[in-house]
Each structure stands twice: as structure tokens, then as C-alpha cells.
Amino acid sequence: MTTVRIPPVLRAESGGAREVHASGTTVRELLEDLGSRLPALGTKVYAEGEIQPFVYVDGEDVRTRDGLETPVREGASVILLPAMAGGSITPPTGGRSRAAQPPSATAWPR
């Protein structure tokens, strides 16, 4: 069995678990096993035969290896990291962040 670490944004789909176990000798087999046992999580991470989040096997991004065919050794550590986008330079309090403020006149050499 392989330990699959689940990020906070996907824990509702894993029943709140931080880690789950799955089996497979490749990333594809591992994600298929995971999806068969936890269907809600499976649809989030492996839809229509494509990897949805970033997947790391023993610290290596599978996109730089063999993708879905990346080998997964027994006892490997697999991490699922969904792509995150967004952000703002405006703090939630409505004030201006430092990045949004123009530099002071004294900050530039003359």
C-alpha cells in the first residue's frame, strides 16, 4: 500500500482524512484504486483519464517523469496538490497592501 497525502481543500472528499492508502504500481493504477474506494475524491483528482491536481511521488512532480505511467514503489509517499489560482494585493480588511502602494519619493536615488 502507498500513503497518499490529502491537502485540506480535498479532505471533505476523503471523509476528513489527511492521509489515505491506495495500491497500484503506476500513478494511473493508484488514482484508479483511490477513485474506486473514495469516489468523491476520485472525481476531483482523476477525471476523464486525466490528472486534475499536481501529483508528487516521493517528492518528484510526475509531469517531469512519465505522467500517469510514473512508477509507484510499495511504501512510496504520494502527495496530491490541486492547482490554486487567485489572490489579491488588497488585504481582506479593505486597506492597501505595501505592494499596492507607490514608492515614496525618498526611495528612488536622484
SULJO-V693105 format. One line per field, one symbol per residue. ss: DSSP state (@ for helix, = for strand, . for the rest). A space follows every 50 residues. Layout:
ss = ???
//
This chain:
ss = .=====.@@@........====...=@@@@@@@@@@@.@@@@@@@==..= =..====..==@@@..@@@.=.....=====........=.....=.@@@ ....@@@...
//
